[in-house]
């Protein structure tokens, strides 16, 4: 068996993103899953709370990964945002528990549960997402 090394967690939460435990700075939405970080193209609907009216395709990674997490912690940025029932129901059908909280609490909870060896994942939005510069094509 190959040893991937230690799980990557959140070391610091910055104004616009995260510093991971491997010293990588990320200023984008982030998923931590099975000990590894992934950049996440989270839906962003101006004027709407996070998680509202999201297409489940943005969360497809949790359906296809093996092993599936027991729990996904959704960090909704600086403030708490409620999770729509259709997202909760979708994950319940997959056998995955979900919880949502602000990103600081979600990151701290993820770190503790991952350290305990739990199959936990986190989907984290930055506290203050940077505005995209319309002059730069992305």
C-alpha positions as CSV (number, residue, x, y, z in Angstrom):
1,X,0.0,0.0,0.0
2,X,1.2,3.5,-0.7
3,X,1.3,6.0,2.2
4,X,-0.1,9.3,1.1
5,X,1.3,11.0,4.2
6,X,-0.7,13.0,6.7
7,X,-4.2,14.4,6.0
8,X,-4.2,18.0,4.8
9,X,-6.2,20.3,7.0
10,X,-6.7,24.1,7.5
11,X,-3.9,25.8,9.3
12,X,-5.1,29.4,9.0
13,X,-8.2,31.1,7.6
14,X,-7.3,34.4,5.9
15,X,-9.5,37.3,4.8
16,X,-9.8,35.8,1.3
17,X,-9.1,32.1,1.7
18,X,-7.1,29.4,3.5
19,X,-3.6,28.3,4.3
20,X,-3.4,24.5,4.4
21,X,-1.3,22.4,6.7
22,X,1.1,21.8,3.9
23,X,1.6,25.6,3.6
24,X,-0.3,26.0,0.4
25,X,-2.3,29.3,0.2
26,X,-5.7,29.0,-1.5
27,X,-8.0,31.9,-2.2
28,X,-10.8,29.9,-3.8
29,X,-13.6,27.7,-2.5
30,X,-12.1,24.5,-1.3
31,X,-13.1,20.9,-0.7
32,X,-11.1,18.7,1.7
33,X,-11.9,15.0,1.1
34,X,-10.2,11.8,2.1
35,X,-7.2,13.9,3.4
36,X,-6.7,15.8,0.2
37,X,-7.6,19.4,-0.9
38,X,-9.4,20.1,-4.1
39,X,-10.2,23.5,-5.7
40,X,-14.0,23.8,-6.0
41,X,-16.0,25.8,-8.5
42,X,-18.8,26.6,-6.1
43,X,-21.8,28.3,-7.6
44,X,-22.0,32.0,-6.9
45,X,-25.3,33.7,-7.4
46,X,-25.0,37.4,-6.6
47,X,-27.6,38.5,-4.1
48,X,-28.3,35.0,-2.9
49,X,-27.1,33.1,0.2
50,X,-24.6,30.3,-0.3
51,X,-26.2,26.9,-1.0
52,X,-29.5,28.5,-2.2
53,X,-30.7,27.2,-5.6
54,X,-27.5,25.2,-6.2
55,X,-27.4,22.6,-8.9
56,X,-26.3,19.3,-7.4
57,X,-23.7,19.0,-10.1
58,X,-21.5,21.3,-8.0
59,X,-21.5,18.5,-5.4
60,X,-21.0,15.5,-7.7
61,X,-17.5,14.7,-6.3
62,X,-19.2,13.4,-3.1
63,X,-21.2,10.9,-5.2
64,X,-18.2,9.4,-7.1
65,X,-15.5,9.3,-4.5
66,X,-14.5,6.1,-2.7
67,X,-14.7,5.9,0.2
68,X,-17.6,8.2,0.7
69,X,-17.4,10.5,3.7
70,X,-19.7,9.9,6.7
71,X,-20.2,13.6,7.2
72,X,-19.8,16.7,5.0
73,X,-19.3,20.0,6.7
74,X,-20.4,23.0,4.6
75,X,-18.6,26.2,5.5
76,X,-20.8,29.0,4.2
77,X,-18.3,31.8,4.4
78,X,-18.3,34.6,7.0
79,X,-21.9,33.9,8.1
80,X,-24.1,31.0,8.6
81,X,-26.4,30.2,5.7
82,X,-29.2,27.5,5.9
83,X,-29.1,24.5,3.8
84,X,-32.0,23.9,1.4
85,X,-33.9,20.6,2.1
86,X,-33.2,19.2,-1.4
87,X,-29.4,19.2,-0.7
88,X,-29.9,17.6,2.7
89,X,-32.2,15.0,1.2
90,X,-29.8,14.2,-1.7
91,X,-27.0,13.4,0.7
92,X,-29.2,11.5,3.1
93,X,-30.1,9.2,0.2
94,X,-26.4,8.6,-0.3
95,X,-25.9,7.8,3.4
96,X,-24.0,10.9,4.1
97,X,-24.7,13.3,7.0
98,X,-24.4,17.0,6.4
99,X,-24.0,20.0,8.6
100,X,-23.5,23.7,7.7
101,X,-21.8,26.5,9.7
102,X,-19.6,29.4,9.0
103,X,-16.3,28.5,7.4
104,X,-14.2,29.1,10.5
105,X,-16.2,26.6,12.5
106,X,-16.4,24.2,9.6
107,X,-12.6,24.2,9.2
108,X,-12.0,23.8,12.9
109,X,-14.5,20.9,13.2
110,X,-13.0,19.2,10.1
111,X,-9.5,19.4,11.5
112,X,-10.6,17.7,14.8
113,X,-12.7,15.0,13.2
114,X,-10.0,14.2,10.6
115,X,-7.4,14.0,13.3
116,X,-9.6,11.5,15.1
117,X,-9.6,9.4,11.9
118,X,-13.3,10.0,11.0
119,X,-14.3,9.9,7.3
120,X,-15.2,13.6,7.1
121,X,-15.2,16.1,4.3
122,X,-15.4,19.9,4.2
123,X,-16.7,22.2,1.5
124,X,-15.5,25.6,2.4
125,X,-16.3,29.0,1.0
126,X,-13.8,31.9,1.7
127,X,-14.9,34.5,4.3
128,X,-14.6,37.3,1.8
129,X,-14.5,36.0,-1.8
130,X,-12.4,38.1,-4.0
131,X,-14.2,40.0,-6.8
132,X,-13.4,38.6,-10.2
133,X,-11.8,41.2,-12.4
134,X,-13.9,41.4,-15.6
135,X,-10.9,42.4,-17.6
136,X,-9.2,39.1,-16.9
137,X,-10.7,36.1,-18.8
138,X,-11.0,33.1,-16.5
